[in-house]
Amino acid sequence: MRYTSLLLILVLPTAIGAQSASTYRITHTYELGGAGRWDYVVPDPSNHRLYIARQTRVMVVDEDTGKLLGEVGEVHGAHGTAVAANNGRGFATSSDDKSVVMFDLKTFKVLSRIPAAEDADAIVFDKPSNRIFSLNGDAHSSTVIDPAAGKQITNIPLGGKPEYGVSAGDGKVYANLTDTSEIVEIDTQTATVGRRWSTAPCMQPVSMAVDTIHHRLFSGCRSGVMAVSDYASGKVVATVPIGKGVDGAGYDAAAGDAFASNADGTLTVIHQDSPDSYRVTQTLATPVGSRNMRVDPVTHRLFIVSAKFEPAPAGGGRPQIVPGTFVLMTIER
């Protein structure tokens, strides 16, 4: 996933669809500041922390207070973070040098640099296998890492460009392939690709969340829909409209709600009426450009990040971030 940039489209968000009994709102905004663009926001529920990729480093934030606890340095092109709590280690993708940085979860000190592949992007911890899987976009592969040994096990060819992925907790990791508009299934024990299926009519799936109870995957697609897949049968069972420029997805089992965070300044809330039936219940206004979001499954809070931008360059290209304006927002019902 590329760093967040401002889309030059401003959609005035309005609530659509039937409203649920309680709606979501931004309850806290924390000023974190600092230079650099950002990518994934990753909760660590057991330690009440958030890991936020910031281009040259990973920020570690107390999710209850918004306090910056420290940073993981020596990351060159930071995108994703994974936590292997049993091993006391974290793993951050460093895409510019095709590696994964392993760090200590207590001190945030860098322990080693593990070879990965070109465009190491999202990264997933799979508890059943006790393995780390980095998703390498341009390399069309996944690097498998042993977190205890801190060593690469193998690279798995995926047959397409992976974006985000999730562990289903049953020995399978699933990833979106954005260039082929597919989902690919990885067997975490054998480190091989099993099934794959199309996300059509969803095109360019990027973000992903999982409902392990009903065996559903939620793929946020750049074509303006969320595709819901039954990963037991390997097929799309529903699609729901979302905002433009999606880059984050989440699912809260307690509320039965799925979420898509979109760069156009919207958070789409989708209620699960049944495993195969979904409806948009709210479109929450967020700052334009705030497309990275995750849900803490324990506290049921949503965390989203954004900043203010300079005017876009006359000749095109990404607008620059206004220094010191980077913020973390908490969303709750």
Secondary structure, DSSP 8 states (H G I E B T S, - for coil): -------S--------S---SS--EEEEEEE---SS----EEEEGGGTEEEEE-BSSEEEEETTT--EEEEE---SSEEEEEEEGGGTEEEEEEGGGTEEEEEETTT--EEEEEE--TTEEEEEEETTTTEEEEEETTTTEEEEEETTTTEEEEEEE-SS-EEEEEE-SSSEEEEEETTTTEEEEEETTTTEEEEEEE-TT--SEEEEEEETTTTEEEEEETTTEEEEEETTTTEEEEEEE--SSEEEEEEETTTTEEEEEETTTEEEEEEEEETTEEEEEEEEE--TT--EEEE-TTT--EEEEE--B----TT-S---B-TT--EEEEEE-
